[in-house]
Amino acid sequence: MEITIKDKNYPELLKKIKNPPEKLYVRGNLCSEEKYPLAVVGTRRVSNYGAQITTSLVKDLVGQGFTIISGLALGVDSLAHRAALSAGGKTIAVLGSGLDIIYPSSHKGLAENIVQAGGALVSEYPAGTKPFKGNFPARNRIISGLSLGVLVTEAPEKSGALITAGCGLDQGRELFAVPGSVYNQASVGTNWLIKMGAKPVTGSQDVLDAFGLELEVETKKEIKPGSPEEALLLKHLSHEPIHIDRLINFSKLSPQEVSGLLMTMELAGKVKNMGSGYYVLA
């Protein structure tokens, strides 16, 4: 579908930025006024911490009716899209290429899932346009332009996410950033944004406060061990990632036992594998 800035279904927020695209190419469901659209962006080389906080925040916000806008890139972008889909929410991906050329190509399946779940793929570039490097900074103004605010969950000093944040500031959008360790290069950008005046986000309520909303908290079920061995592992599991080697050391169980228990607990929804041997409570 092709829409121009004069069409009634052209997004109202985007229409008001300094240099809105005259024409948009859309696949899927793009409304002129989305409910609480929020851009969630960050580094392509996301850490376990960045992955955990991005997923957690997006799931909470989708549960409050937010629509998640991002760029379908590796790292934080794709995590934000997937978390929104997992929570049953709507998400919109803005491309730096034509809609017929998904970049990266490994995200073709994700792009299809976004459309099938009621979201949309959006681009200002016609079919056949390749993902040239120069397209992406321009694309970023659309990500922020479609949104009420921009949330950066993890970003190094030089990052496309900081360009999106800058676009958001120019457009008068709310700017949010997740603080991180001062020793972690992946958090240099977000910590700098906070120093420059971005609202620090340590939980979804920080975002909701900016829009005058209150978090509707669901009662969380207590995680009960299914065996004495599971109880040993649960003593050392929390929402902070812990490596399997430390669980083996703390529990005094064999590597095979711990690996098997973690697999069983993951299937039961008790723990989550964060990758690279790290686990957290689900």
N, C-alpha and C positions, 0 to 999 in steps of 0.2 A: 504494500500500500504506500502511496505517495501523498503527503500532505504539505500544503504551503502555509506560510505564516498567516494567510488570510482565511484559512479554513477554521470552522468553529471547533474542531477537535484538536487543533494545535495547542500544546500545553501552555496554559496561562503564565506559569512561572517563567518558562523559557522565553516567552514572548517579551518579557519585561527586562531582559538583560541588555547590555550595551550593544552587543553584536550577535543577535540571534540568527541561526541559520534560516535562510529564506525557504528552504525546503527540507523535509525530513522523509527518510525512507523507513518504513515501520513494518515489522512482521510480528503479529500478535496483537495484544490488547493494550493500547496506550490511551489513557483517558486525558481529557483536557485539564482535569483537576484530580490528581491522585490524593488519597488520604495519607497525610503525614509522610511525604516522600523524603527519604534521608539517604545521602550519599555515604557509602562506607568504602574507604579506599586504604591502600597501604602498600608495603613493599612486596615485591615478587618473591624475595628470599625470606619468607616468614619463619620465625622461630616457633618452638613449641608454645612459648608464652603468647606470642602473637596469634597463633592459631586458636589457642584456647579462649582468649579474651574476645577475639572476633566472633567466634561461634557462639559463645555465651551471650554476648551483647545483642547480636542479631536475633537470636531466638527469642530473647526477652522482648525486644522491640517489635518484632513481627507479631508476637502475642498481644501487643497493645494496639495493633492495627497499622503499623508503619509499613510502607512500601520501600524496599531496599533498592537503591540505584548504584551500579558499579560498572566496571569496564571490561569484565570477562577475562582479565589478565590472569597470569599465574599468581599464586600466593594469596594475599588478602582478598583480592577481588573475587576470585573463584570460591574461596571459603565463604565469603559473605553471600554470594548467590546460592551456594549449596545449603548453607544454614537456613536461609529464608525458605527454600523449597522444603527442607526437612521439617520445618515448623509449620508447613502448610500455608505459607504466606506468598505474597506477590513480589517479584523482583524484575528489574528492568536492566538490560545490559546495553551500554552504549559502545559501539564499535568504532575503530579507527580505520575501517575498510568498508567495502560494499557488503551488503547482507549475505551475499552468496559466497563470500570468502571469510570463513571463521578463523580468527587468529587469537591464540595458537590453535592449530588444527586439532590438537588433543581435546579441545573443549567443544567439539561439534555436538557430542552427546549432551553436554551441559546446556548448550544453546537450545537444543530441541526440547529438553526438559523445561526450560524457562518458558518457552512458548506454550507447551502443552499444559503447564500449570496455570495459565492465565496471565502470564507476564508478557514481556515484549523485548524484541531486539530493535535497536534504533541506530540510525546512522545519517549523517548529512552527506555521505558519499554514495554515488550511484553504483549499481551492480557492476562488477568487474574491477572496481578500484582496489588495488593491492594495499596491504598495510604498511605504507611507507612511514618511516620514522617521524617525519614532520607532521603526520596526520594526528598523532596522539596528543601533543600539547593542545591542539585546537579541539580535539574530542573532549578533553578534560573540562572545558568551559560548559559543555552540554551536560556532563555528569552533574556538576554543581548547579547549573542553571535549571535543571529539572527538579532540584531538591530545595527543601526548606533549610537544610543544614548539611555540613560536611563533617563526618567523623573519620579521623585518621587513627587507626589502631596501632600501627607500627610502621616506622619509616626511617631510613638512614638520612644522612645529611643532604645527599643529592638524590631526589626521588620524584617520580612523576606525581606521587600523592601530594607532595608539597606544592606542585603546580596547581593541582585541583583545589587545594586549600586556598592558595592565593587567588584563584578565580572566584572561589566562594566569598572571600573577603571583599573583592572588588564588586561583587554582585549583592553585597549586603546580607549574605547568608550567615546563619549561626555557625560557629567553628568549634569543633570538639576534638580533643586529642587524649589518647590513653598514655599516662606516664609509664616510663620503664626505667630499668636500671641505668645509672649514669655510666656504667662500665660496658653496656651493650650498645654497639654501633647501630643496631637496628632501631634503637629508641632515641637516637640523637635528634632526629627530625621532630618527633612528637614532643620531646622535652623542650625543644626550642620553640615550638608553636605555643606551648603553655606559657613559656617566659614572655612571649610576644602578645599574650592575652587570650589565647584559646581556652575554652572551658575544660578543665581536667575531668576526665571520666574514669571513675573506678567502679562504676556500676550503672545499669540502665537508667536508674532514677535520675542520675545527673543529666541525661539527655531529656528525659520526660519533664524535669523541672523547667527547662528552657521553653517548653511549649505548654506549661501549665497543666501537665497531666500527672496522674498518680498511678504508680505501679500496682496492678492487680496481682497479688501474690498467690500462687497456688501452694497448697500444703504439700510439702515434699515428703515422700514416703521414706521411712527409715530403712536403711540397707541392712538386712539381717543376713548373717553368715549361714551358709548351708551345711557347714561342717566345721570342726575345730580348726582344720587347716585354713579354711577361708577366714576364720576369725583372726588367725595369726597375721594374715596379709592385710585385713581391714584395719588392724591396729596401726598400720604404717601408711595406709593410703589416705589421701586427702584431695583437695582441689588443686594442690601444688603438684606438678609432675614429679614422679619418682622413678628412677631407673630400675629395671628388673633385677640387675645385679645387686642393688641395695636391698631389695625385697628378699632375695635369696640369702643375703648375709644376715639380715635382721631376723628372718623367720627360722633360719637353720634348716630349711627344707632343701631338697635337692633341686637342681635347675629344672629337671624334667617335671617334678611335682609342681613347682611354681608356674612354669610355662603352661601346664595343663590346667591348673586352677584359674589362672588369669583368662585363659580362653573360655572356660566354662562360665566365669563371672562376667565376661564381656557379652557372651550370648544371652545371659540372664539380665543384662542391662544394669549391672552393678558397677562395672568399671568401663573406662574408655581407653583404647590404645591411641596414644598421641603420636605414635611413630618413633622410630629410632630407639625402641626399647623402653619408652616412657609411658607411664600409666597414671590416670587420675580417677577419682570417684566419678561415676556418671551422674 
